[in-house]
Amino acid sequence: MFRLKPLAVALMLVIGSHAYAESNTATQSQAGDNNEATLEQQGARNQATQTQTGSFGRSAIVQNGDDNVAETVQDTAFSSNTIDLGQTGNRNTAYLYQDSGSQSATVTQAGDDNSVSLYQQDGQGSEATVYQEGNNNTHTIQQQWYANTVNTSSVGNGNATQVTQTGYGVGQTTQLGDNNTIILEQGSSDSGAVATVTQNGNENLASVTQSTSRYLSEMTLDQVGNGNSATVDQGSNASFIFRQEGNANQLTSAQSGLGATVRGSSIGDENTVSINQDGITNTINLDQLGSTNSATLSQQADRSVIDVSQTGNANQAAAAQGGGGPMVYDSVARIAQAGDRNTASIDQFWGSRQAEITQTGNDNEADITQANPTGTAMAEITQSGDFNSASLTQSWSNGGNEASISQSLSGNVATVVQGGLVNGDFNSGNDSATIVQNGLNNVASVLQQ
């Protein structure tokens, strides 16, 4: 049943007769179910406070002017409440608190120096929506418990977004402008999470943490502009798709646990990517297009895949797999580079491994090192272009390894080393090494021991 308290009625009458007064202060308090509180203020330096205790409450505040402050509190036991808050002007501040139940809060701010603090506690299926348009906006959102959703948008310069979700949560953030910052923290050990971050502008920063271990976590990051930086940490069963387009972008990603995947793509100049995975059955697929790109990738356990494709000049790619113990098998690393002065290296340790490097262009270098006390290893380097250098080492081996280097055109150098000394025992033999060179001034060296 709809009820409006006498204080609210009197307040609305005051607002009607003094809509443009300076330094207005309004306080509304309602107890019970199905209440609705509506407040509108016009002018400078206004303050509004609403408090609702009960179920199915509806709160609405509209402030137009400078130096406004709005506070809304809904305290109930496991029911649905709604808050709508709109502020237009400079230096506005909004504080919203909702406790228990399935809550909904929407905040819209247009102007300069706005701030939003939104807290939804002990809820399930709560929704928070924040839209800010202007300069130097800041909003902080916290959601506790399960199946909550956050959707935020910032348009302008100097915006900052910070979202914390405990339990399974869905977070969607979008920023358009310069000097934006997004920090998103999600999940717990017994829940999953979904996050989407989109930044369009210069000098954007996104830091995302998904602390999950049992259920699937999904992360999508899209940055377009110059000077972007992204740091992403995820647990088990994590999926991460990123795209950076612009100059001087940086990305650092860490995934712990099994079944993690990173797709990714860097487009632009001077991009840097660093990805680490420490569980089994993990996958990294990385595409970079542009100049002076760098990729450093590492995987610590078996049945993992690294696949890198770089197109451009002066690209660098380094992949490392291994360290999990003697029962580590079936990991694959591939690097393909097309362009000038590319550098590629693959280091693999323990168990059965497969490594491939393909380079097309000038002044390329390729290095593969495989150290395998158990299992067998296969390695292949293919180079097409001038002044290429290839080095392939298979050591600590039980034998049965395969090494192949193929080089075409002029000035190429190839070296293959197989075998080695392990605890006083030599390689058991049965290794295969093949070097094919087409062109002038090539040098080949093979050592099997």
Secondary structure, DSSP 8 states (H G I E B T S, - for coil): -----HHHHHHHHHHHH-TT-SS-EEEEEEESSS-EEEEEEESSS-EEEEEEESSS-EEEEEEESSS-EEEEEEE-SS--EEEEEEEESSS-EEEEEEEEESEEEEEEEESSS-EEEEEEEEESS-EEEEEEESSS-EEEEEEESSSEEEEEEEESSS-EEEEEEESSEEEEEEEESSS-EEEEEE--TT--EEEEEEEESSS-EEEEEE--SSS-EEEEEEEESSS-EEEEEE-SSEEEEEEEESSS-EEEEEE-SSS-EE--EEESSS-EEEEEE-SSS-EEEEEEESSS-EEEEEE-SSS-EEEEEEESSS-EEEEEE--S-TT---EEEEEEEESSS-EEEEEEESSSEEEEEEEESSS-EEEEEEE-SSS-EEEEEEEESSS-EEEEEEES--S--EEEEEEESSS-EEEEEE--EETTEE-----EEEEEEESSS-EEEEEE-
